[in-house]
Amino acid sequence: MSTMKLTLLTDFYELTMMQGYFKTGRNPKVVFDAFYRSNPDDGGYAVCAGLEQVIDYVKRLTFDPEDIDYLRSTGTFDEDFLDYLRTFRFTGDIWAIPEGTVVFPKEPLVKVIAPIMEAQLMETAILNIINHQSLIATKAARVCYAAQGGGVMEFGLRRAQGPDAGTYGARAAMIGGCIGTSNVLTGQLFHVPVLGTHAHSWIMSFPSEYEAFCTYARQYPDNCTLLVDTYDTLHSGVPNAIRTFRTMQEEGIRLKKFGIRLDSGDLAYMSKKARAMLDEAGFRDATITASSDLDEYLIQSLMAQRAAINSWGVGTNLITSKDTPAFGGVYKLAAIEDESGCLIPKIKLSDNTAKITNPGNKKIYRVYDSQFHKIRADLICLEEEEFHEDQDLILFDPMETWKKTKLKAGTYELRELLVPVFRDGESVYESPSVMEIRDVCTREKESLWDESKRFVNPHEMYVDLSDRLYRIRAELLEEMSMKQLQEMS
């Protein structure tokens, strides 16, 4: 997977459109925005991820002889177009929001400025990569928030939708806040911690539970977590774990990190009982890890019940984002160059107001409260617009324009979100390591107000338009509406 070239990871119609542009001689420079319309799980934010893989995809975006032969075999493409593909390479610019950043609906996560044949081809792969990893990173951020500082381990590989989803999903989960993954390939590829204990089969393969525990403890004294629910958690598993810990003491084997894992039953009740038993035996340092189909809602409930759990193993519901299995990102044309070289804003209409796009070549300012350094709003504006912290800033809701906020100079801070990734086809961005991105994400989540982090009816972060962008959008809507009336008459 790490060396797979993804040129043909595209929808067939991207290539048929490319040939159409090629045959008609149309290849103007355009602007495409990749964005999403609503937060996963009805949450208050998302976490963007996958940019490193997008960069790798673009660097490898060429057509090999095998690719050309396959496209010829479809019977759809002419030889002159296939000859063009032999020397194809990306020549444009890409801007993106760095991985680990918290993001909100409607704002471009990736902006592609390139000839339309190049920009069109990239649509499917960019969405595939960004949608998947942003979905899992967002889910992981929610799970880690519910855990309130307790370490969350990702171990959903066996339930993921294939090797890619398991491996890159684990990468995204690390970005979202997990402390480690069970996926060894992810550990190798991205230099992140790999974690794990043992299965029920380990216990069952020995003559007794106690013997299985002792054998494991002797082999792994630096990280000895014993799975205690194979037979009877409170009457066999926990007592045998305590017996094992004592045996190690008697043998002079120091257990550096040790504890138990609960994988079934009433986790709140079991953890409290187990904690009392461990403490009474003198093993107050023993950790209690819980697994068993956990998600953020169940973890939050267990925390509310004062469950004695300080470590969490989350699998299926995290790696698949089971309750919201798709991110819903889209890739829309925002501007097209005219004969004079000017980028002309374009807009997509829809009966669904939420699907109407924002036109033009845009950038994003993040607006922070100076006192608390929390996010007040995001402001989408045209690329050439400049805003300054020493001036008053008026924000307004682009849907309900009478809702306005005036931020006085000196009370807010600005940060541009989009950074250059490619210029003239050459990569100009060095991706941080996954653990560095995880640190970025931790700081980003701290910039959210608590009201935006809650799971039920979270506060909606404002994503506003500049006055100039709003007017262009309104003018285009009016222009399109008048054209429709003229055609109807």
Long-range contacts (C-beta under 8 A, 24 or more apart in sequence): 1-163, 1-164, 1-167, 1-185, 2-189, 5-60, 5-62, 5-64, 6-57, 6-60, 6-125, 7-60, 7-61, 7-62, 7-63, 7-64, 7-67, 8-67, 8-70, 9-57, 9-124, 9-125, 9-128, 10-121, 10-123, 10-124, 10-125, 11-123, 11-124, 14-120, 14-121, 14-123, 14-124, 15-71, 15-76, 15-77, 15-121, 16-76, 17-120, 18-81, 18-117, 18-120, 18-121, 19-76, 19-77, 19-78, 19-81, 21-116, 21-117, 21-120, 22-80, 22-81, 22-84, 22-117, 23-78, 23-81, 26-116, 27-115, 27-116, 27-117, 28-115, 28-116, 28-336, 28-337, 28-338, 29-92, 29-113, 29-114, 29-115, 29-116, 29-336, 29-337, 29-343, 30-113, 30-114, 30-115, 30-116, 30-119, 30-333, 30-335, 30-336, 30-337, 31-111, 31-112, 31-113, 31-333, 31-334, 31-335, 31-336, 31-343, 31-360, 31-361, 32-111, 32-112, 32-119, 32-120, 32-123, 32-331, 32-332, 32-333, 32-334, 33-108, 33-110, 33-111, 33-331, 33-332, 33-334, 33-357, 33-358, 33-362, 34-108, 34-109, 34-110, 34-111, 34-112, 34-126, 34-127, 34-130, 34-329, 34-330, 34-331, 35-105, 35-106, 35-107, 35-108, 35-109, 35-329, 35-330, 35-332, 36-105, 36-109, 36-131, 36-134, 36-327, 36-328, 36-329, 36-330, 37-105, 37-106, 37-328, 37-330, 37-354, 37-355, 38-105, 38-328, 38-354, 39-104, 39-105, 39-138, 40-135, 40-138, 40-139, 40-321, 40-324, 40-327, 41-138, 41-139, 41-142, 41-321, 41-323, 41-324, 41-455, 42-458, 43-138, 43-142, 43-455, 43-458, 44-448, 44-451, 44-452, 44-453, 44-454, 44-458, 44-459, 44-460, 44-461, 45-102, 45-103, 45-104, 45-138, 45-448, 45-452, 45-453, 45-458, 45-461, 46-102, 46-103, 46-104, 46-134, 46-137, 46-138, 46-327, 47-100, 47-101, 47-102, 47-103, 47-134, 47-137, 47-138, 47-140, 47-141, 47-175, 47-176, 47-441, 47-444, 48-97, 48-98, 48-99, 48-100, 48-101, 48-103, 48-109, 48-130, 48-134, 48-137, 49-99, 49-100, 49-130, 49-133, 49-134, 49-136, 49-137, 49-171, 49-172, 49-175, 49-176, 49-437, 50-99, 50-129, 50-130, 50-131, 50-132, 50-133, 50-134, 50-168, 50-172, 51-96, 51-97, 51-98, 51-99, 51-110, 51-130, 51-421, 51-431, 52-99, 52-431, 53-129, 53-133, 53-168, 54-94, 54-96, 54-110, 54-125, 54-126, 54-129, 54-130, 54-421, 55-421, 55-422, 55-427, 55-429, 55-431, 57-122, 57-125, 57-126, 57-129, 58-90, 58-94, 58-122, 58-422, 58-427, 59-427, 61-88, 61-89, 61-90, 61-121, 61-122, 62-88, 62-89, 63-88, 88-118, 89-425, 90-114, 90-118, 90-122, 90-422, 90-425, 91-115, 91-118, 91-424, 91-425, 92-118, 92-119, 92-422, 92-424, 92-425, 93-420, 93-422, 93-423, 93-424, 94-420, 94-421, 94-422, 95-363, 95-418, 95-419, 95-420, 95-421, 96-418, 96-419, 96-421, 96-429, 97-364, 97-417, 97-418, 97-419, 98-419, 98-437, 98-440, 99-175, 99-431, 99-432, 99-437, 99-440, 99-441, 100-137, 100-175, 100-437, 100-438, 100-439, 100-440, 100-441, 100-444, 101-417, 101-440, 101-441, 101-444, 102-375, 102-441, 102-444, 102-445, 102-447, 102-448, 103-134, 103-417, 104-378, 104-461, 104-463, 105-463, 106-358, 106-380, 106-463, 107-364, 107-378, 107-380, 107-417, 107-463, 108-362, 108-364, 108-380, 108-418, 109-134, 109-329, 111-361, 111-362, 111-418, 113-361, 116-336, 123-331, 126-331, 127-329, 127-330, 127-331, 129-168, 130-327, 130-329, 131-326, 131-327, 131-328, 131-329, 132-165, 132-168, 132-169, 132-172, 132-327, 133-168, 133-169, 133-171, 133-172, 133-175, 134-172, 134-327, 134-329, 135-172, 135-321, 135-324, 135-325, 135-326, 135-327, 136-169, 136-172, 136-173, 136-176, 136-318, 136-319, 136-321, 137-172, 137-173, 137-175, 137-176, 137-441, 138-176, 138-321, 138-327, 139-173, 139-176, 139-296, 139-317, 139-318, 139-321, 139-324, 140-172, 140-173, 140-174, 140-175, 140-176, 140-177, 140-178, 140-318, 141-176, 141-177, 141-441, 141-445, 142-296, 142-455, 143-176, 143-177, 143-178, 143-294, 143-295, 143-296, 143-299, 143-312, 143-314, 143-318, 144-176, 144-177, 144-178, 145-177, 145-296, 145-445, 145-453, 146-296, 146-297, 146-299, 146-300, 146-303, 146-455, 147-299, 147-303, 147-312, 148-303, 150-309, 150-310, 150-311, 150-312, 151-179, 151-180, 151-310, 151-311, 151-312, 152-177, 152-178, 152-179, 152-312, 152-313, 152-314, 153-178, 153-179, 153-180, 153-181, 153-182, 153-195, 153-289, 153-311, 153-312, 153-313, 153-314, 154-178, 154-180, 154-181, 154-182, 154-183, 154-314, 154-315, 154-318, 154-319, 155-181, 155-182, 155-183, 155-195, 155-196, 155-291, 155-313, 155-314, 155-315, 156-314, 156-315, 156-316, 156-317, 156-318, 156-319, 156-320, 157-181, 157-182, 157-183, 157-319, 158-315, 159-315, 159-316, 159-319, 159-320, 160-319, 160-320, 161-320, 165-319, 165-320, 166-319, 169-319, 170-319, 171-434, 173-318, 173-319, 174-434, 174-435, 174-438, 175-434, 175-437, 175-438, 175-441, 176-438, 176-441, 177-438, 177-441, 177-442, 177-445, 178-314, 190-433, 190-434, 191-433, 191-434, 191-435, 192-434, 192-435, 195-223, 197-225, 197-226, 197-227, 197-261, 197-289, 198-226, 198-227, 199-227, 200-227, 200-229, 200-230, 200-263, 202-227, 203-227, 203-230, 203-231, 204-230, 209-236, 209-237, 209-240, 210-240, 210-243, 210-244, 213-240, 213-241, 213-243, 213-244, 214-244, 214-247, 214-248, 217-244, 217-245, 217-247, 217-248, 217-253, 217-255, 217-258, 218-248, 218-251, 218-253, 221-248, 221-253, 221-254, 221-255, 221-256, 222-256, 222-257, 223-256, 223-257, 224-255, 224-257, 224-258, 224-259, 225-257, 225-258, 225-259, 225-260, 225-261, 225-287, 225-289, 226-258, 226-259, 226-260, 226-261, 227-260, 227-261, 227-263, 228-260, 228-261, 228-262, 228-274, 229-262, 229-263, 229-264, 229-265, 229-270, 233-262, 233-264, 233-265, 233-270, 233-274, 234-270, 234-273, 234-274, 234-277, 238-273, 238-274, 238-277, 238-278, 239-277, 242-277, 242-278, 242-281, 242-283, 245-281, 245-283, 245-286, 246-281, 257-287, 258-283, 258-285, 258-286, 258-287, 259-286, 259-287, 259-288, 259-289, 259-311, 260-286, 260-287, 260-288, 260-289, 261-288, 261-289, 261-290, 261-291, 261-313, 262-288, 262-289, 262-290, 262-291, 262-292, 262-309, 263-290, 263-291, 263-292, 264-292, 267-292, 267-302, 267-307, 267-309, 268-302, 268-305, 268-306, 268-307, 271-302, 271-307, 271-308, 271-309, 272-306, 272-307, 272-308, 274-308, 275-308, 287-311, 289-313, 291-315, 293-317, 295-322, 295-323, 296-455, 297-455, 300-455, 332-357, 334-358, 334-359, 334-360, 334-361, 334-362, 335-359, 335-360, 335-361, 345-472, 345-476, 346-476, 347-473, 347-476, 347-477, 347-480, 349-477, 349-480, 353-399, 356-477, 358-465, 358-469, 358-473, 359-469, 359-472, 359-473, 359-476, 360-469, 360-472, 362-469, 363-416, 363-417, 363-418, 364-416, 364-417, 364-418, 365-414, 365-415, 365-416, 365-417, 366-414, 366-415, 366-416, 366-417, 367-393, 367-395, 367-407, 367-412, 367-413, 367-414, 368-412, 368-413, 368-414, 368-415, 368-447, 369-411, 369-412, 369-413, 370-410, 370-411, 370-412, 370-413, 371-411, 373-413, 373-447, 374-447, 374-448, 374-449, 375-447, 375-448, 375-449, 375-452, 375-461, 376-405, 376-407, 376-412, 376-462, 377-405, 377-461, 377-462, 377-463, 377-464, 378-417, 378-461, 378-462, 378-463, 378-464, 379-464, 379-465, 379-466, 380-463, 380-464, 380-465, 380-466, 380-469, 381-465, 381-466, 381-468, 381-469, 382-466, 382-468, 382-469, 382-472, 385-466, 385-468, 385-469, 387-414, 387-466, 388-414, 389-413, 389-414, 394-467, 395-462, 395-464, 396-464, 396-467, 396-470, 397-462, 397-464, 398-464, 398-465, 398-470, 398-473, 401-470
